[in-house]
Amino acid sequence: MLGALFLGILATTAFTEPVAHKGLILSEAHIRAMPPQAPVAGGYLTIRNDGPEADRLIAARSSQAGEVQIHEMTMNGDVMKMHELPDGLPIPVGAPVDLKPGGYHRMFMHVTAPFAEGQIIEASQVFEKAGEVALPFEVRAMRPAPTSGQGHDTGHSGC
C-alpha cells in the first residue's frame, strides 16, 4: 500500500524534462486541465536565457489548438485585466522569465478537445533569434474553483 501511495505521489508531481535550445533553457512547461466545453487553456513555463544576447518569444504553435497567444495579466485597481502581447515577450540574458498564473502566460485557444490531466501537448515556441523549439507541455490538474469573494472572472476557465 505504501508503494502505491508513493507511485501516486510521483504521478501527480511528474513534469517534463527541461529543453535546451541555443542558449535557452525551457522548463516546467505545463497546462491546466480544461473543464468540458472550455475553448481555451492556460499554459505556463520558465525560460532562462544563458546565451550571449537577449531574445524575444514571438509566437507559438500547436496542432491541438487553433491559435496559441502570449498574454499578460495585470491589475487595474481591483480588476484583473488580460491582454495579448502582439510584439512578444523579451527574454533577457541571465534572469529567468516565468510564464505563470497571474502574470505572463500562454493561451491555447480554439481547442477542439479539452486537455485532460496526464496528457502531453506538443507546442513549438518561436523565438526571434533562437528560432523554433518543440516543447512538451504536461497537462496538470485543474485548479480548485475560487471560494465566494475570491478570484476574478477573466473569461478563461481553468487558466
Secondary structure, 3 states (H helix, E strand, C coil): CHHHHHHHHHHHHCCCCCEEECCEEEEEEEEECCCCCCCEEEEEEEEEECCCCCEEEEEEECCCCCEEEEEEEEEECCEEEEEECCCCEEECCCCCEEECCCCEEEEEECCCCCCCCCCEEEEEEEECCCEEEEEEEEEECCCCCCCCCCCCCCCCCCC
